Amino acid sequence: MSFQIVSRGLSRHAFTASKWAQHQISTPISMFSVRTFASKKHKNLLKHAKGFRGRAKNCYSIAIRRVHKSWQYAYRDRKRKRREWHKLWIQRIQAGVRQYSMRYSDFYGSYRKSGMHMDRKILAELAATEPFAFRSVVQVVEHQKLGNASK
């Protein structure tokens, strides 16, 4: 029988491995199922790495760098997203104001002095979807501008 095992490429280490496996079966399972703090931390971080490419999704030492970098990108892009929306609102207001032969800077300066309290998001929405309401805002601002010029 030992000849058959050697001819199949198995050595005497196969017997020691099987003895080790028998020993593992006889030990209680609860001893191995207890998770430590470090492994919970690793598991939690690997949840954040879900969807990453290569070993960054399942190798802790690589995943931690990728996850931290992704958090940096997320922080930066939250600021960038607000900036992009702000630019879009200004463009929409400017397009609406140009119809009444005003510049955005003149309009918004007089608008702030007029005492109306609508932010750029609302003004952009009015300029895009409610032209008559936006026209009334422009008229109030023009009246404010003429009132300041006469003083």
Salt bridges, closest charged atoms under 4 A:
ASP77 OD1 - ARG76 NE 2.97
ASP77 OD1 - ARG80 NH1 3.94
GLU84 OE2 - LYS87 NZ 3.49
ASP106 OD1 - ARG103 NH2 3.46
ASP106 OD2 - LYS145 NZ 3.95
